[in-house]
């Protein structure tokens, strides 16, 4: 049972970190506006795909999960 308790603590910390990121996301003006994010705006059409932001978030999450597995 001790390993189950550790897992719950780690999951709780991850959820708290994600909640903190969502709280701070509006205060970081560069998040979602990085060079490499695709933004097309025409008369009646807007397309936005945060490619560079997605890659950076993926790398950060991969690093965090890799550190927790060690």
Protein Blocks (a to p, Z undefined) as FASTA:
>chain_A
ZZmmmmmmmmmmmmmmmmmmmmmmmmmmkgopaghiacdddfklccdddfklmmmmmmmm
mmmmmmmmZZ
